[in-house]
Amino acid sequence: VHDIDDLERRGVPSVMVASTPFADAVTVQSRALGLDVARVFVSHPIQDRTDEEMTALADEAVAELISSLTGAS
């Protein structure tokens, strides 16, 4: 959350990406810090995925990432 906020303040459009089990933690931390960062959540777990599975996961998230970066709905 801090890194994305820092990048945004520097004028670098940014979106935080995390896996779904961290959604509540991101929301709580963002509220506590008064930060409203763009975020996209992907399926969990991450660490044991193959390269092909990671590519598929990224492919699934790319439209939402682009939408968050461009402000498109």
PQR file of N, CA, C, O and H, with PARSE charges and radii, in Angstrom:
ATOM      1  N   VAL A   1       0.834  -1.182   0.000 -0.4000 1.5000
ATOM      2  CA  VAL A   1       0.000   0.000   0.000 -0.0000 2.0000
ATOM      3  C   VAL A   1       0.881   1.250   0.000  0.5500 1.7000
ATOM      4  O   VAL A   1       0.630   2.191  -0.753 -0.5500 1.4000
ATOM      5  N   HIS A   2       1.907   1.257   0.841 -0.4000 1.5000
ATOM      6  CA  HIS A   2       2.804   2.414   0.903 -0.0000 2.0000
ATOM      7  C   HIS A   2       3.509   2.645  -0.433  0.5500 1.7000
ATOM      8  O   HIS A   2       3.608   3.782  -0.894 -0.5500 1.4000
ATOM      9  H   HIS A   2       2.111   0.492   1.452  0.4000 1.0000
ATOM     10  N   ASP A   3       3.995   1.578  -1.054 -0.4000 1.5000
ATOM     11  CA  ASP A   3       4.731   1.717  -2.315 -0.0000 2.0000
ATOM     12  C   ASP A   3       3.848   2.291  -3.416  0.5500 1.7000
ATOM     13  O   ASP A   3       4.274   3.173  -4.163 -0.5500 1.4000
ATOM     14  H   ASP A   3       3.915   0.654  -0.680  0.4000 1.0000
ATOM     15  N   ILE A   4       2.623   1.792  -3.516 -0.4000 1.5000
ATOM     16  CA  ILE A   4       1.710   2.280  -4.549 -0.0000 2.0000
ATOM     17  C   ILE A   4       1.387   3.748  -4.303  0.5500 1.7000
ATOM     18  O   ILE A   4       1.376   4.548  -5.239 -0.5500 1.4000
ATOM     19  H   ILE A   4       2.277   1.076  -2.910  0.4000 1.0000
ATOM     20  N   ASP A   5       1.128   4.101  -3.059 -0.4000 1.5000
ATOM     21  CA  ASP A   5       0.856   5.498  -2.726 -0.0000 2.0000
ATOM     22  C   ASP A   5       2.053   6.379  -3.090  0.5500 1.7000
ATOM     23  O   ASP A   5       1.879   7.462  -3.647 -0.5500 1.4000
ATOM     24  H   ASP A   5       1.138   3.451  -2.299  0.4000 1.0000
ATOM     25  N   ASP A   6       3.265   5.918  -2.778 -0.4000 1.5000
ATOM     26  CA  ASP A   6       4.475   6.681  -3.099 -0.0000 2.0000
ATOM     27  C   ASP A   6       4.612   6.880  -4.607  0.5500 1.7000
ATOM     28  O   ASP A   6       4.906   7.985  -5.062 -0.5500 1.4000
ATOM     29  H   ASP A   6       3.407   5.038  -2.325  0.4000 1.0000
ATOM     30  N   LEU A   7       4.402   5.828  -5.375 -0.4000 1.5000
ATOM     31  CA  LEU A   7       4.490   5.940  -6.830 -0.0000 2.0000
ATOM     32  C   LEU A   7       3.456   6.921  -7.372  0.5500 1.7000
ATOM     33  O   LEU A   7       3.770   7.754  -8.222 -0.5500 1.4000
ATOM     34  H   LEU A   7       4.163   4.930  -5.005  0.4000 1.0000
ATOM     35  N   GLU A   8       2.224   6.823  -6.881 -0.4000 1.5000
ATOM     36  CA  GLU A   8       1.167   7.731  -7.325 -0.0000 2.0000
ATOM     37  C   GLU A   8       1.532   9.182  -7.021  0.5500 1.7000
ATOM     38  O   GLU A   8       1.315  10.063  -7.853 -0.5500 1.4000
ATOM     39  H   GLU A   8       1.968   6.147  -6.190  0.4000 1.0000
ATOM     40  N   ARG A   9       2.080   9.432  -5.844 -0.4000 1.5000
ATOM     41  CA  ARG A   9       2.473  10.801  -5.470 -0.0000 2.0000
ATOM     42  C   ARG A   9       3.593  11.329  -6.370  0.5500 1.7000
ATOM     43  O   ARG A   9       3.745  12.540  -6.533 -0.5500 1.4000
ATOM     44  H   ARG A   9       2.256   8.716  -5.168  0.4000 1.0000
ATOM     45  N   ARG A  10       4.372  10.420  -6.950 -0.4000 1.5000
ATOM     46  CA  ARG A  10       5.453  10.811  -7.871 -0.0000 2.0000
ATOM     47  C   ARG A  10       4.951  10.947  -9.308  0.5500 1.7000
ATOM     48  O   ARG A  10       5.720  11.264 -10.216 -0.5500 1.4000
ATOM     49  H   ARG A  10       4.248   9.437  -6.818  0.4000 1.0000
ATOM     50  N   GLY A  11       3.657  10.706  -9.503 -0.4000 1.5000
ATOM     51  CA  GLY A  11       3.079  10.839 -10.832 -0.0000 2.0000
ATOM     52  C   GLY A  11       3.141   9.586 -11.671  0.5500 1.7000
ATOM     53  O   GLY A  11       2.922   9.638 -12.881 -0.5500 1.4000
ATOM     54  H   GLY A  11       3.033  10.449  -8.766  0.4000 1.0000
ATOM     55  N   VAL A  12       3.436   8.452 -11.044 -0.4000 1.5000
ATOM     56  CA  VAL A  12       3.505   7.181 -11.761 -0.0000 2.0000
ATOM     57  C   VAL A  12       2.203   6.422 -11.506  0.5500 1.7000
ATOM     58  O   VAL A  12       1.986   5.932 -10.398 -0.5500 1.4000
ATOM     59  H   VAL A  12       3.614   8.409 -10.061  0.4000 1.0000
ATOM     60  N   PRO A  13       1.331   6.315 -12.518 -0.5600 1.5000
ATOM     61  CA  PRO A  13       0.085   5.571 -12.314  0.2800 2.0000
ATOM     62  C   PRO A  13       0.402   4.146 -11.865  0.5500 1.7000
ATOM     63  O   PRO A  13       1.239   3.471 -12.465 -0.5500 1.4000
ATOM     64  N   SER A  14      -0.269   3.694 -10.811 -0.4000 1.5000
ATOM     65  CA  SER A  14       0.073   2.405 -10.200 -0.0000 2.0000
ATOM     66  C   SER A  14      -1.168   1.688  -9.696  0.5500 1.7000
ATOM     67  O   SER A  14      -2.175   2.306  -9.352 -0.5500 1.4000
ATOM     68  H   SER A  14      -0.948   4.242 -10.323  0.4000 1.0000
ATOM     69  N   VAL A  15      -1.065   0.377  -9.662 -0.4000 1.5000
ATOM     70  CA  VAL A  15      -2.126  -0.470  -9.123 -0.0000 2.0000
ATOM     71  C   VAL A  15      -1.470  -1.541  -8.265  0.5500 1.7000
ATOM     72  O   VAL A  15      -0.526  -2.198  -8.702 -0.5500 1.4000
ATOM     73  H   VAL A  15      -0.247  -0.125  -9.942  0.4000 1.0000
ATOM     74  N   MET A  16      -1.961  -1.716  -7.063 -0.4000 1.5000
ATOM     75  CA  MET A  16      -1.460  -2.764  -6.189 -0.0000 2.0000
ATOM     76  C   MET A  16      -2.108  -4.093  -6.584  0.5500 1.7000
ATOM     77  O   MET A  16      -3.317  -4.157  -6.805 -0.5500 1.4000
ATOM     78  H   MET A  16      -2.729  -1.182  -6.709  0.4000 1.0000
ATOM     79  N   VAL A  17      -1.308  -5.137  -6.669 -0.4000 1.5000
ATOM     80  CA  VAL A  17      -1.815  -6.474  -6.977 -0.0000 2.0000
ATOM     81  C   VAL A  17      -1.490  -7.380  -5.802  0.5500 1.7000
ATOM     82  O   VAL A  17      -0.352  -7.431  -5.336 -0.5500 1.4000
ATOM     83  H   VAL A  17      -0.326  -5.084  -6.490  0.4000 1.0000
ATOM     84  N   ALA A  18      -2.502  -8.093  -5.330 -0.4000 1.5000
ATOM     85  CA  ALA A  18      -2.324  -9.048  -4.230 -0.0000 2.0000
ATOM     86  C   ALA A  18      -3.283 -10.202  -4.451  0.5500 1.7000
ATOM     87  O   ALA A  18      -4.227 -10.099  -5.235 -0.5500 1.4000
ATOM     88  H   ALA A  18      -3.426  -8.052  -5.708  0.4000 1.0000
ATOM     89  N   SER A  19      -3.036 -11.295  -3.757 -0.4000 1.5000
ATOM     90  CA  SER A  19      -3.961 -12.419  -3.867 -0.0000 2.0000
ATOM     91  C   SER A  19      -5.118 -12.228  -2.885  0.5500 1.7000
ATOM     92  O   SER A  19      -5.003 -11.512  -1.890 -0.5500 1.4000
ATOM     93  H   SER A  19      -2.269 -11.378  -3.120  0.4000 1.0000
ATOM     94  N   THR A  20      -6.217 -12.880  -3.191 -0.4000 1.5000
ATOM     95  CA  THR A  20      -7.493 -12.653  -2.504 -0.0000 2.0000
ATOM     96  C   THR A  20      -7.465 -12.766  -0.983  0.5500 1.7000
ATOM     97  O   THR A  20      -8.196 -12.017  -0.334 -0.5500 1.4000
ATOM     98  H   THR A  20      -6.310 -13.461  -3.999  0.4000 1.0000
ATOM     99  N   PRO A  21      -6.676 -13.645  -0.368 -0.5600 1.5000
ATOM    100  CA  PRO A  21      -6.706 -13.694   1.093  0.2800 2.0000
ATOM    101  C   PRO A  21      -6.230 -12.403   1.766  0.5500 1.7000
ATOM    102  O   PRO A  21      -6.458 -12.205   2.959 -0.5500 1.4000
ATOM    103  N   PHE A  22      -5.577 -11.536   1.014 -0.4000 1.5000
ATOM    104  CA  PHE A  22      -5.052 -10.299   1.580 -0.0000 2.0000
ATOM    105  C   PHE A  22      -5.983  -9.103   1.388  0.5500 1.7000
ATOM    106  O   PHE A  22      -5.636  -7.984   1.768 -0.5500 1.4000
ATOM    107  H   PHE A  22      -5.392 -11.697   0.045  0.4000 1.0000
ATOM    108  N   ALA A  23      -7.148  -9.324   0.808 -0.4000 1.5000
ATOM    109  CA  ALA A  23      -8.076  -8.223   0.519 -0.0000 2.0000
ATOM    110  C   ALA A  23      -8.474  -7.459   1.775  0.5500 1.7000
ATOM    111  O   ALA A  23      -8.434  -6.229   1.787 -0.5500 1.4000
ATOM    112  H   ALA A  23      -7.430 -10.233   0.500  0.4000 1.0000
ATOM    113  N   ASP A  24      -8.853  -8.165   2.824 -0.4000 1.5000
ATOM    114  CA  ASP A  24      -9.261  -7.483   4.059 -0.0000 2.0000
ATOM    115  C   ASP A  24      -8.102  -6.702   4.668  0.5500 1.7000
ATOM    116  O   ASP A  24      -8.290  -5.576   5.129 -0.5500 1.4000
ATOM    117  H   ASP A  24      -8.885  -9.164   2.814  0.4000 1.0000
ATOM    118  N   ALA A  25      -6.921  -7.282   4.675 -0.4000 1.5000
ATOM    119  CA  ALA A  25      -5.753  -6.605   5.242 -0.0000 2.0000
ATOM    120  C   ALA A  25      -5.429  -5.329   4.467  0.5500 1.7000
ATOM    121  O   ALA A  25      -5.076  -4.312   5.064 -0.5500 1.4000
ATOM    122  H   ALA A  25      -6.768  -8.197   4.301  0.4000 1.0000
ATOM    123  N   VAL A  26      -5.546  -5.381   3.158 -0.4000 1.5000
ATOM    124  CA  VAL A  26      -5.286  -4.206   2.326 -0.0000 2.0000
ATOM    125  C   VAL A  26      -6.305  -3.110   2.636  0.5500 1.7000
ATOM    126  O   VAL A  26      -5.948  -1.938   2.760 -0.5500 1.4000
ATOM    127  H   VAL A  26      -5.833  -6.207   2.673  0.4000 1.0000
ATOM    128  N   THR A  27      -7.562  -3.495   2.759 -0.4000 1.5000
ATOM    129  CA  THR A  27      -8.612  -2.517   3.065 -0.0000 2.0000
ATOM    130  C   THR A  27      -8.381  -1.868   4.420  0.5500 1.7000
ATOM    131  O   THR A  27      -8.471  -0.647   4.551 -0.5500 1.4000
ATOM    132  H   THR A  27      -7.852  -4.446   2.658  0.4000 1.0000
ATOM    133  N   VAL A  28      -8.083  -2.679   5.425 -0.4000 1.5000
ATOM    134  CA  VAL A  28      -7.854  -2.152   6.775 -0.0000 2.0000
ATOM    135  C   VAL A  28      -6.638  -1.224   6.787  0.5500 1.7000
ATOM    136  O   VAL A  28      -6.695  -0.134   7.356 -0.5500 1.4000
ATOM    137  H   VAL A  28      -8.010  -3.671   5.318  0.4000 1.0000
ATOM    138  N   GLN A  29      -5.541  -1.655   6.161 -0.4000 1.5000
ATOM    139  CA  GLN A  29      -4.334  -0.827   6.147 -0.0000 2.0000
ATOM    140  C   GLN A  29      -4.571   0.474   5.384  0.5500 1.7000
ATOM    141  O   GLN A  29      -4.138   1.540   5.823 -0.5500 1.4000
ATOM    142  H   GLN A  29      -5.495  -2.540   5.699  0.4000 1.0000
ATOM    143  N   SER A  30      -5.248   0.390   4.258 -0.4000 1.5000
ATOM    144  CA  SER A  30      -5.525   1.592   3.471 -0.0000 2.0000
ATOM    145  C   SER A  30      -6.344   2.595   4.267  0.5500 1.7000
ATOM    146  O   SER A  30      -6.038   3.787   4.270 -0.5500 1.4000
ATOM    147  H   SER A  30      -5.600  -0.476   3.902  0.4000 1.0000
ATOM    148  N   ARG A  31      -7.377   2.118   4.936 -0.4000 1.5000
ATOM    149  CA  ARG A  31      -8.215   3.008   5.751 -0.0000 2.0000
ATOM    150  C   ARG A  31      -7.429   3.605   6.908  0.5500 1.7000
ATOM    151  O   ARG A  31      -7.541   4.798   7.190 -0.5500 1.4000
ATOM    152  H   ARG A  31      -7.624   1.149   4.933  0.4000 1.0000
ATOM    153  N   ALA A  32      -6.639   2.782   7.574 -0.4000 1.5000
ATOM    154  CA  ALA A  32      -5.869   3.251   8.731 -0.0000 2.0000
ATOM    155  C   ALA A  32      -4.868   4.338   8.333  0.5500 1.7000
ATOM    156  O   ALA A  32      -4.607   5.264   9.101 -0.5500 1.4000
ATOM    157  H   ALA A  32      -6.548   1.813   7.345  0.4000 1.0000
ATOM    158  N   LEU A  33      -4.316   4.215   7.138 -0.4000 1.5000
ATOM    159  CA  LEU A  33      -3.322   5.180   6.667 -0.0000 2.0000
ATOM    160  C   LEU A  33      -3.944   6.342   5.896  0.5500 1.7000
ATOM    161  O   LEU A  33      -3.261   7.305   5.546 -0.5500 1.4000
ATOM    162  H   LEU A  33      -4.527   3.462   6.514  0.4000 1.0000
ATOM    163  N   GLY A  34      -5.250   6.238   5.635 -0.4000 1.5000
ATOM    164  CA  GLY A  34      -5.918   7.281   4.870 -0.0000 2.0000
ATOM    165  C   GLY A  34      -5.517   7.294   3.409  0.5500 1.7000
ATOM    166  O   GLY A  34      -5.500   8.347   2.771 -0.5500 1.4000
ATOM    167  H   GLY A  34      -5.804   5.456   5.919  0.4000 1.0000
ATOM    168  N   LEU A  35      -5.196   6.128   2.882 -0.4000 1.5000
ATOM    169  CA  LEU A  35      -4.755   6.010   1.494 -0.0000 2.0000
ATOM    170  C   LEU A  35      -5.818   5.308   0.668  0.5500 1.7000
ATOM    171  O   LEU A  35      -6.419   4.330   1.112 -0.5500 1.4000
ATOM    172  H   LEU A  35      -5.210   5.273   3.401  0.4000 1.0000
ATOM    173  N   ASP A  36      -6.043   5.809  -0.528 -0.4000 1.5000
ATOM    174  CA  ASP A  36      -7.003   5.190  -1.434 -0.0000 2.0000
ATOM    175  C   ASP A  36      -6.256   4.761  -2.687  0.5500 1.7000
ATOM    176  O   ASP A  36      -6.224   5.486  -3.681 -0.5500 1.4000
ATOM    177  H   ASP A  36      -5.554   6.604  -0.889  0.4000 1.0000
ATOM    178  N   VAL A  37      -5.656   3.579  -2.631 -0.4000 1.5000
ATOM    179  CA  VAL A  37      -4.868   3.100  -3.769 -0.0000 2.0000
ATOM    180  C   VAL A  37      -5.698   2.139  -4.611  0.5500 1.7000
ATOM    181  O   VAL A  37      -6.543   1.405  -4.099 -0.5500 1.4000
ATOM    182  H   VAL A  37      -5.682   2.990  -1.823  0.4000 1.0000
ATOM    183  N   ALA A  38      -5.435   2.162  -5.916 -0.4000 1.5000
ATOM    184  CA  ALA A  38      -6.092   1.214  -6.810 -0.0000 2.0000
ATOM    185  C   ALA A  38      -5.558  -0.174  -6.502  0.5500 1.7000
ATOM    186  O   ALA A  38      -4.380  -0.343  -6.186 -0.5500 1.4000
ATOM    187  H   ALA A  38      -4.749   2.759  -6.332  0.4000 1.0000
ATOM    188  N   ARG A  39      -6.432  -1.163  -6.595 -0.4000 1.5000
ATOM    189  CA  ARG A  39      -6.010  -2.522  -6.260 -0.0000 2.0000
ATOM    190  C   ARG A  39      -6.735  -3.546  -7.113  0.5500 1.7000
ATOM    191  O   ARG A  39      -7.891  -3.363  -7.496 -0.5500 1.4000
ATOM    192  H   ARG A  39      -7.389  -1.026  -6.851  0.4000 1.0000
ATOM    193  N   VAL A  40      -6.028  -4.627  -7.400 -0.4000 1.5000
ATOM    194  CA  VAL A  40      -6.580  -5.766  -8.127 -0.0000 2.0000
ATOM    195  C   VAL A  40      -6.167  -7.013  -7.366  0.5500 1.7000
ATOM    196  O   VAL A  40      -5.008  -7.171  -6.984 -0.5500 1.4000
ATOM    197  H   VAL A  40      -5.089  -4.776  -7.089  0.4000 1.0000
ATOM    198  N   PHE A  41      -7.130  -7.893  -7.154 -0.4000 1.5000
ATOM    199  CA  PHE A  41      -6.844  -9.135  -6.437 -0.0000 2.0000
ATOM    200  C   PHE A  41      -6.916 -10.315  -7.393  0.5500 1.7000
ATOM    201  O   PHE A  41      -7.803 -10.395  -8.243 -0.5500 1.4000
ATOM    202  H   PHE A  41      -8.072  -7.765  -7.465  0.4000 1.0000
ATOM    203  N   VAL A  42      -5.969 -11.226  -7.239 -0.4000 1.5000
ATOM    204  CA  VAL A  42      -5.885 -12.424  -8.072 -0.0000 2.0000
ATOM    205  C   VAL A  42      -6.042 -13.660  -7.195  0.5500 1.7000
ATOM    206  O   VAL A  42      -5.976 -13.586  -5.968 -0.5500 1.4000
ATOM    207  H   VAL A  42      -5.249 -11.162  -6.548  0.4000 1.0000
ATOM    208  N   SER A  43      -6.249 -14.782  -7.846 -0.4000 1.5000
ATOM    209  CA  SER A  43      -6.450 -16.043  -7.129 -0.0000 2.0000
ATOM    210  C   SER A  43      -5.229 -16.424  -6.302  0.5500 1.7000
ATOM    211  O   SER A  43      -4.099 -16.050  -6.617 -0.5500 1.4000
ATOM    212  H   SER A  43      -6.303 -14.841  -8.843  0.4000 1.0000
ATOM    213  N   HIS A  44      -5.476 -17.156  -5.268 -0.4000 1.5000
ATOM    214  CA  HIS A  44      -4.450 -17.632  -4.343 -0.0000 2.0000
ATOM    215  C   HIS A  44      -4.417 -19.155  -4.430  0.5500 1.7000
ATOM    216  O   HIS A  44      -5.462 -19.745  -4.703 -0.5500 1.4000
ATOM    217  H   HIS A  44      -6.394 -17.461  -5.012  0.4000 1.0000
ATOM    218  N   PRO A  45      -3.326 -19.808  -4.224 -0.5600 1.5000
ATOM    219  CA  PRO A  45      -1.991 -19.326  -3.880  0.2800 2.0000
ATOM    220  C   PRO A  45      -1.200 -18.920  -5.117  0.5500 1.7000
ATOM    221  O   PRO A  45      -1.592 -19.198  -6.250 -0.5500 1.4000
ATOM    222  N   ILE A  46      -0.088 -18.262  -4.872 -0.4000 1.5000
ATOM    223  CA  ILE A  46       0.793 -17.799  -5.941 -0.0000 2.0000
ATOM    224  C   ILE A  46       2.064 -18.642  -6.013  0.5500 1.7000
ATOM    225  O   ILE A  46       2.469 -19.066  -7.095 -0.5500 1.4000
ATOM    226  H   ILE A  46       0.230 -18.035  -3.952  0.4000 1.0000
ATOM    227  N   GLN A  47       2.683 -18.882  -4.880 -0.4000 1.5000
ATOM    228  CA  GLN A  47       4.055 -19.400  -4.852 -0.0000 2.0000
ATOM    229  C   GLN A  47       4.282 -20.746  -5.528  0.5500 1.7000
ATOM    230  O   GLN A  47       5.386 -20.995  -6.013 -0.5500 1.4000
ATOM    231  H   GLN A  47       2.354 -18.538  -4.001  0.4000 1.0000
ATOM    232  N   ASP A  48       3.298 -21.611  -5.579 -0.4000 1.5000
ATOM    233  CA  ASP A  48       3.522 -22.939  -6.153 -0.0000 2.0000
ATOM    234  C   ASP A  48       3.080 -23.049  -7.607  0.5500 1.7000
ATOM    235  O   ASP A  48       3.029 -24.154  -8.146 -0.5500 1.4000
ATOM    236  H   ASP A  48       2.402 -21.410  -5.185  0.4000 1.0000
ATOM    237  N   ARG A  49       2.768 -21.962  -8.236 -0.4000 1.5000
ATOM    238  CA  ARG A  49       2.275 -22.006  -9.616 -0.0000 2.0000
ATOM    239  C   ARG A  49       3.428 -22.133 -10.614  0.5500 1.7000
ATOM    240  O   ARG A  49       4.536 -21.643 -10.392 -0.5500 1.4000
ATOM    241  H   ARG A  49       2.810 -21.064  -7.798  0.4000 1.0000
ATOM    242  N   THR A  50       3.124 -22.803 -11.707 -0.4000 1.5000
ATOM    243  CA  THR A  50       4.096 -22.917 -12.800 -0.0000 2.0000
ATOM    244  C   THR A  50       4.128 -21.603 -13.579  0.5500 1.7000
ATOM    245  O   THR A  50       3.274 -20.739 -13.381 -0.5500 1.4000
ATOM    246  H   THR A  50       2.224 -23.201 -11.887  0.4000 1.0000
ATOM    247  N   ASP A  51       5.103 -21.458 -14.453 -0.4000 1.5000
ATOM    248  CA  ASP A  51       5.167 -20.264 -15.296 -0.0000 2.0000
ATOM    249  C   ASP A  51       3.902 -20.128 -16.137  0.5500 1.7000
ATOM    250  O   ASP A  51       3.384 -19.026 -16.317 -0.5500 1.4000
ATOM    251  H   ASP A  51       5.797 -22.160 -14.613  0.4000 1.0000
ATOM    252  N   GLU A  52       3.414 -21.241 -16.643 -0.4000 1.5000
ATOM    253  CA  GLU A  52       2.209 -21.217 -17.468 -0.0000 2.0000
ATOM    254  C   GLU A  52       0.996 -20.774 -16.648  0.5500 1.7000
ATOM    255  O   GLU A  52       0.162 -20.008 -17.131 -0.5500 1.4000
ATOM    256  H   GLU A  52       3.835 -22.136 -16.496  0.4000 1.0000
ATOM    257  N   GLU A  53       0.901 -21.252 -15.419 -0.4000 1.5000
ATOM    258  CA  GLU A  53      -0.207 -20.854 -14.546 -0.0000 2.0000
ATOM    259  C   GLU A  53      -0.121 -19.369 -14.187  0.5500 1.7000
ATOM    260  O   GLU A  53      -1.142 -18.685 -14.115 -0.5500 1.4000
ATOM    261  H   GLU A  53       1.578 -21.874 -15.026  0.4000 1.0000
ATOM    262  N   MET A  54       1.085 -18.879 -13.963 -0.4000 1.5000
ATOM    263  CA  MET A  54       1.257 -17.456 -13.656 -0.0000 2.0000
ATOM    264  C   MET A  54       0.889 -16.590 -14.859  0.5500 1.7000
ATOM    265  O   MET A  54       0.301 -15.520 -14.703 -0.5500 1.4000
ATOM    266  H   MET A  54       1.914 -19.435 -14.021  0.4000 1.0000
ATOM    267  N   THR A  55       1.235 -17.054 -16.054 -0.4000 1.5000
ATOM    268  CA  THR A  55       0.864 -16.325 -17.263 -0.0000 2.0000
ATOM    269  C   THR A  55      -0.646 -16.264 -17.403  0.5500 1.7000
ATOM    270  O   THR A  55      -1.198 -15.214 -17.732 -0.5500 1.4000
ATOM    271  H   THR A  55       1.713 -17.923 -16.181  0.4000 1.0000
ATOM    272  N   ALA A  56      -1.315 -17.377 -17.157 -0.4000 1.5000
ATOM    273  CA  ALA A  56      -2.780 -17.405 -17.231 -0.0000 2.0000
ATOM    274  C   ALA A  56      -3.396 -16.481 -16.182  0.5500 1.7000
ATOM    275  O   ALA A  56      -4.366 -15.778 -16.465 -0.5500 1.4000
ATOM    276  H   ALA A  56      -0.866 -18.230 -16.889  0.4000 1.0000
ATOM    277  N   LEU A  57      -2.839 -16.484 -14.984 -0.4000 1.5000
ATOM    278  CA  LEU A  57      -3.327 -15.616 -13.912 -0.0000 2.0000
ATOM    279  C   LEU A  57      -3.172 -14.142 -14.309  0.5500 1.7000
ATOM    280  O   LEU A  57      -4.078 -13.336 -14.097 -0.5500 1.4000
ATOM    281  H   LEU A  57      -2.051 -17.055 -14.754  0.4000 1.0000
ATOM    282  N   ALA A  58      -2.031 -13.805 -14.878 -0.4000 1.5000
ATOM    283  CA  ALA A  58      -1.800 -12.430 -15.339 -0.0000 2.0000
ATOM    284  C   ALA A  58      -2.755 -12.065 -16.465  0.5500 1.7000
ATOM    285  O   ALA A  58      -3.298 -10.960 -16.493 -0.5500 1.4000
ATOM    286  H   ALA A  58      -1.295 -14.460 -15.051  0.4000 1.0000
ATOM    287  N   ASP A  59      -2.959 -12.992 -17.391 -0.4000 1.5000
ATOM    288  CA  ASP A  59      -3.889 -12.744 -18.493 -0.0000 2.0000
ATOM    289  C   ASP A  59      -5.293 -12.444 -17.971  0.5500 1.7000
ATOM    290  O   ASP A  59      -5.996 -11.597 -18.522 -0.5500 1.4000
ATOM    291  H   ASP A  59      -2.519 -13.889 -17.368  0.4000 1.0000
ATOM    292  N   GLU A  60      -5.697 -13.137 -16.913 -0.4000 1.5000
ATOM    293  CA  GLU A  60      -7.023 -12.925 -16.326 -0.0000 2.0000
ATOM    294  C   GLU A  60      -7.132 -11.548 -15.666  0.5500 1.7000
ATOM    295  O   GLU A  60      -8.216 -10.966 -15.626 -0.5500 1.4000
ATOM    296  H   GLU A  60      -5.126 -13.825 -16.466  0.4000 1.0000
ATOM    297  N   ALA A  61      -6.036 -11.033 -15.158 -0.4000 1.5000
ATOM    298  CA  ALA A  61      -6.059  -9.774 -14.408 -0.0000 2.0000
ATOM    299  C   ALA A  61      -5.784  -8.546 -15.268  0.5500 1.7000
ATOM    300  O   ALA A  61      -6.059  -7.427 -14.836 -0.5500 1.4000
ATOM    301  H   ALA A  61      -5.155 -11.506 -15.191  0.4000 1.0000
ATOM    302  N   VAL A  62      -5.252  -8.723 -16.467 -0.4000 1.5000
ATOM    303  CA  VAL A  62      -4.759  -7.581 -17.239 -0.0000 2.0000
ATOM    304  C   VAL A  62      -5.854  -6.566 -17.575  0.5500 1.7000
ATOM    305  O   VAL A  62      -5.596  -5.364 -17.519 -0.5500 1.4000
ATOM    306  H   VAL A  62      -5.029  -9.632 -16.818  0.4000 1.0000
ATOM    307  N   ALA A  63      -7.044  -6.999 -17.915 -0.4000 1.5000
ATOM    308  CA  ALA A  63      -8.115  -6.052 -18.255 -0.0000 2.0000
ATOM    309  C   ALA A  63      -8.462  -5.168 -17.060  0.5500 1.7000
ATOM    310  O   ALA A  63      -8.649  -3.961 -17.211 -0.5500 1.4000
ATOM    311  H   ALA A  63      -7.254  -7.976 -17.960  0.4000 1.0000
ATOM    312  N   GLU A  64      -8.549  -5.766 -15.881 -0.4000 1.5000
ATOM    313  CA  GLU A  64      -8.855  -4.993 -14.679 -0.0000 2.0000
ATOM    314  C   GLU A  64      -7.702  -4.040 -14.333  0.5500 1.7000
ATOM    315  O   GLU A  64      -7.932  -2.914 -13.893 -0.5500 1.4000
ATOM    316  H   GLU A  64      -8.398  -6.747 -15.758  0.4000 1.0000
ATOM    317  N   LEU A  65      -6.482  -4.495 -14.533 -0.4000 1.5000
ATOM    318  CA  LEU A  65      -5.317  -3.634 -14.292 -0.0000 2.0000
ATOM    319  C   LEU A  65      -5.332  -2.418 -15.221  0.5500 1.7000
ATOM    320  O   LEU A  65      -5.123  -1.287 -14.781 -0.5500 1.4000
ATOM    321  H   LEU A  65      -6.295  -5.410 -14.890  0.4000 1.0000
ATOM    322  N   ILE A  66      -5.578  -2.660 -16.488 -0.4000 1.5000
ATOM    323  CA  ILE A  66      -5.625  -1.558 -17.453 -0.0000 2.0000
ATOM    324  C   ILE A  66      -6.753  -0.597 -17.106  0.5500 1.7000
ATOM    325  O   ILE A  66      -6.574   0.620 -17.154 -0.5500 1.4000
ATOM    326  H   ILE A  66      -5.748  -3.579 -16.845  0.4000 1.0000
ATOM    327  N   SER A  67      -7.901  -1.138 -16.758 -0.4000 1.5000
ATOM    328  CA  SER A  67      -9.036  -0.304 -16.369 -0.0000 2.0000
ATOM    329  C   SER A  67      -8.698   0.559 -15.161  0.5500 1.7000
ATOM    330  O   SER A  67      -9.040   1.741 -15.124 -0.5500 1.4000
ATOM    331  H   SER A  67      -8.045  -2.126 -16.719  0.4000 1.0000
ATOM    332  N   SER A  68      -8.035  -0.023 -14.183 -0.4000 1.5000
ATOM    333  CA  SER A  68      -7.645   0.731 -12.990 -0.0000 2.0000
ATOM    334  C   SER A  68      -6.632   1.822 -13.318  0.5500 1.7000
ATOM    335  O   SER A  68      -6.682   2.914 -12.751 -0.5500 1.4000
ATOM    336  H   SER A  68      -7.757  -0.983 -14.214  0.4000 1.0000
ATOM    337  N   LEU A  69      -5.723   1.529 -14.226 -0.4000 1.5000
ATOM    338  CA  LEU A  69      -4.696   2.505 -14.595 -0.0000 2.0000
ATOM    339  C   LEU A  69      -5.246   3.654 -15.436  0.5500 1.7000
ATOM    340  O   LEU A  69      -4.788   4.791 -15.326 -0.5500 1.4000
ATOM    341  H   LEU A  69      -5.682   0.642 -14.687  0.4000 1.0000
ATOM    342  N   THR A  70      -6.227   3.346 -16.273 -0.4000 1.5000
ATOM    343  CA  THR A  70      -6.739   4.359 -17.200 -0.0000 2.0000
ATOM    344  C   THR A  70      -7.999   5.045 -16.699  0.5500 1.7000
ATOM    345  O   THR A  70      -8.429   6.051 -17.264 -0.5500 1.4000
ATOM    346  H   THR A  70      -6.599   2.422 -16.363  0.4000 1.0000
ATOM    347  N   GLY A  71      -8.593   4.506 -15.640 -0.4000 1.5000
ATOM    348  CA  GLY A  71      -9.834   5.073 -15.131 -0.0000 2.0000
ATOM    349  C   GLY A  71     -11.043   4.670 -15.950  0.5500 1.7000
ATOM    350  O   GLY A  71     -12.128   5.223 -15.768 -0.5500 1.4000
ATOM    351  H   GLY A  71      -8.244   3.689 -15.180  0.4000 1.0000
ATOM    352  N   ALA A  72     -10.871   3.709 -16.855 -0.4000 1.5000
ATOM    353  CA  ALA A  72     -11.983   3.220 -17.676 -0.0000 2.0000
ATOM    354  C   ALA A  72     -12.846   2.271 -16.863  0.5500 1.7000
ATOM    355  O   ALA A  72     -12.371   1.632 -15.925 -0.5500 1.4000
ATOM    356  H   ALA A  72      -9.990   3.260 -17.003  0.4000 1.0000
ATOM    357  N   SER A  73     -14.096   2.188 -17.225 -0.4000 1.5000
ATOM    358  CA  SER A  73     -15.010   1.279 -16.509 -0.0000 2.0000
ATOM    359  C   SER A  73     -15.250   0.027 -17.289  0.5500 1.7000
ATOM    360  O   SER A  73     -15.992  -0.847 -16.840 -0.5500 1.4000
ATOM    361  H   SER A  73     -14.482   2.707 -17.987  0.4000 1.0000
TER
END
